[in-house]
Amino acid sequence: MNRNKIINRIYDYGVALYLVSAIVMLIIPIPALLMDVLLSFDMALSFAILFTAMFVTEVLDMSFFPSILLFTTIFRIALNVSSTRLILTTGNPGQVIETFGNFVGGGDLIVGIIVYIIIIIVQFVVINKGSERVAEVTARFTLDAMPGKQMAIDADLNTGAIDDKEARRRREKIQEEASFFGSMDGASKYVKGDAAAGLIITGVNIIGGIAMGMLRQGMDINAAMNKYTILTIGDGLVSSIPSLLISLATGILVTKGSKESDFGHVLISQLFGMPKVLYLVGTVIAALGIMTPLPTVIYVGIGICFIVSARVTQGTIETTKVQEAATTEETKAEEIRQPENVNSLLQVDPIELEFGYGIIPLADVNQGGDLLDRVVMIRRQVALELGTVVPIIRLRDNIQLNPNQYIIKIKGIQISEGEILFDHYMAMNPGHVEDEITGIPTFEPSFHLPAIWITEGQRERAESLGYTVVDPPSIIATHLTEVIREHISELLTRQDVQNLVNNLKDNNQALVDELVPKLMSLGEIEKVLQNLLKEGISIRDLVTIFETLADYAPTTHDTDILTEYVRQSLKRAISNKYFTSGETTSVVTLDPKLEQDIMGSVKQTETGAYLTLDPDRTKAILKSVGSETRKLEDAGKNPIVMTSPIVRMYFKRMTEDYYKDLIVISYNEVEPNIELQSVGMVTA
């Protein structure tokens, strides 16, 4: 066992002993000497808590403060019970209590009672009540502010201001703050109850002490009252002072908020950091000492101290400004002399959205823009649809673009672009609207459909006629979503695959251990997942995917063939995506002879398989595909081509560069209850 574990175990036993001793004191009488030790320890502990609350840089450094309040309250009540037992049974509760009763109380019954009442009033009415109210309000506002803070973190994450690790740390901190202030709201009641209990115990002790002195020890009422009341006041004072310190620590902690700075430095600098204020205070105090009967020496002396402090503070501020200016100049000169650091220029962001200055209001939360929120929703939507995490989307303004222009980059290369009109809406005819509206002709950037820019005043009429009307942020968000879907396979990295494997491993340890890395490497799994994403197949069902790979990886390491096996295992998801149960779906099929010719032209190599079809034959096949699938597109249906399982991947590879939207599905990827109708056949 190493040293840290031993120390941690000692700490655990120490806390347990602290709590057990409180329970023991409630049951077993303790001697006066031990009472002196425990009362002294309680006061020392209270000072430690007070000074710690003052000097912690942020409240979460004392995240266990509510538990500390509970522990110290129980311990102090146990001390009260034990001291009461000693006072009533022996009349000798120890030197500490007697000293507080005689010295702090002035050895006088009336003075002791007045001092004790004042301390109780200060603690109960001022500090406890204020701390309780501040804790309640802080807890309420902290909980209300959580959604806004979460959105701010998501916005910083999507703009690239922070990374995933920092975003996770900030979210955890928000949760901890909410839990802390919520606990403090309830824990402040401990302090309030402790003060009330102390007051009640003191009253009971006085009455009981007088009764014990008169009935058991034969004292007259004056002697009994004088002895037992002073002891009781001493007991109350020695308990109230630690309780007051704890109450003060509670007030400091809940009023400090979450400011990450040194308490004393900030407090002094804020209170005495303005020379103008110190000059005025010194002048006013000195004038009062000269012009009124107030003690001249004291008031003038204090006034002079304030004026001298103002002069010193002013000199310090001026010196600091000069030093900061010199440091700034030296830093600039040093940056000019230093060789350029080009490492930061080598980083390539997976996805970037750059826009002109005219689109900035759409991304600025302070101006009411919600583009950042839409980017967050895009990442969530793609994660739900395709089962993969979209990398952070960087949003940047670019003064080299036109004011209303935006471009989308994948790995630093521009993929697509668009242009919007601010304060306008895009109206698109879904195909059945005959009435026309006036506006600026344009094309929708995602699908390149004809559209019209209209004004706010035309929006209601366009919607009533049946036009599809969208605002500029929706246009950009839709365009970005489509680009991400189209290139999501390129964005999947080995690290992403490793993260998926780690998540799956939590509940499927045996499956992951069997597959990775014994049967397949991360790179091979990445290739299979990329093949699925490339054709829009979701990889959320990783269990089924990995189960299939574990079944077939022992017989082949060809990732294309393994992909086909996985697709067949995911036939329910594929059928649900492209077909509707109970309805007949129109499709195009392949000529059986053509399928035989395709398989006959497949050549296997160490790096994979490829087709060796004659170029003229390939051209004829592609022409036939275009003419047959156009029939489906003209009817408003998806262009789906059905093939045999062994031909599917080769036919898809042949056509993907010419018909990107073509859907190629094998018969083994369709559920038995799906009804298909062939409306054409691809021949060559």
HELIX and SHEET records of a PDB file:
HELIX    1   1 ARG A    3  ILE A   27  1                                  25    
HELIX    2   2 ALA A   32  PHE A   55  1                                  24    
HELIX    3   3 VAL A   59  MET A   62  5                                   4    
HELIX    4   4 PHE A   65  THR A   89  1                                  25    
HELIX    5   5 GLN A   95  THR A   99  1                                   5    
HELIX    6   6 PHE A  100  VAL A  104  3                                   5    
HELIX    7   7 LEU A  109  ILE A  121  1                                  13    
HELIX    8   8 VAL A  122  ASN A  128  3                                   7    
HELIX    9   9 LYS A  129  THR A  159  1                                  31    
HELIX   10  10 ASP A  164  LEU A  215  1                                  52    
HELIX   11  11 ILE A  221  LYS A  256  1                                  36    
HELIX   12  12 PHE A  263  LEU A  271  1                                   9    
HELIX   13  13 PRO A  275  MET A  291  1                                  17    
HELIX   14  14 THR A  296  ARG A  337  1                                  42    
HELIX   15  15 ASN A  343  LEU A  346  5                                   4    
HELIX   16  16 TYR A  357  ILE A  359  5                                   3    
HELIX   17  17 ILE A  360  ALA A  363  1                                   4    
HELIX   18  18 VAL A  365  GLN A  367  5                                   3    
HELIX   19  19 LEU A  371  LEU A  386  1                                  16    
HELIX   20  20 GLU A  456  LEU A  465  1                                  10    
HELIX   21  21 PRO A  472  LEU A  491  1                                  20    
HELIX   22  22 ARG A  494  LYS A  505  1                                  12    
HELIX   23  23 GLN A  509  LEU A  515  1                                   7    
HELIX   24  24 LEU A  522  LYS A  534  1                                  13    
HELIX   25  25 LEU A  542  TYR A  552  1                                  11    
HELIX   26  26 THR A  559  SER A  569  1                                  11    
HELIX   27  27 LYS A  571  TYR A  578  1                                   8    
HELIX   28  28 PRO A  592  GLY A  600  1                                   9    
HELIX   29  29 PRO A  615  ASP A  634  1                                  20    
HELIX   30  30 PRO A  645  THR A  655  1                                  11    
HELIX   31  31 TYR A  667  GLU A  669  5                                   3    
SHEET    1   A 4 ILE A 393  ASP A 397  0                                        
SHEET    2   A 4 ILE A 351  PHE A 355  1                                        
SHEET    3   A 4 GLN A 405  ILE A 410 -1                                        
SHEET    4   A 4 ILE A 413  GLU A 419 -1                                        
SHEET    1   B 4 ILE A 440  PHE A 443  0                                        
SHEET    2   B 4 PRO A 450  ILE A 454 -1                                        
SHEET    3   B 4 TYR A 425  MET A 428 -1                                        
SHEET    4   B 4 THR A 468  VAL A 470 -1                                        
SHEET    1   C 4 ILE A 663  SER A 666  0                                        
SHEET    2   C 4 ILE A 640  THR A 643  1                                        
SHEET    3   C 4 THR A 584  LEU A 590  1                                        
SHEET    4   C 4 GLU A 675  VAL A 682  1                                        
SHEET    1   D 2 VAL A 602  THR A 605  0                                        
SHEET    2   D 2 GLY A 608  LEU A 611 -1                                        
END                                                                             
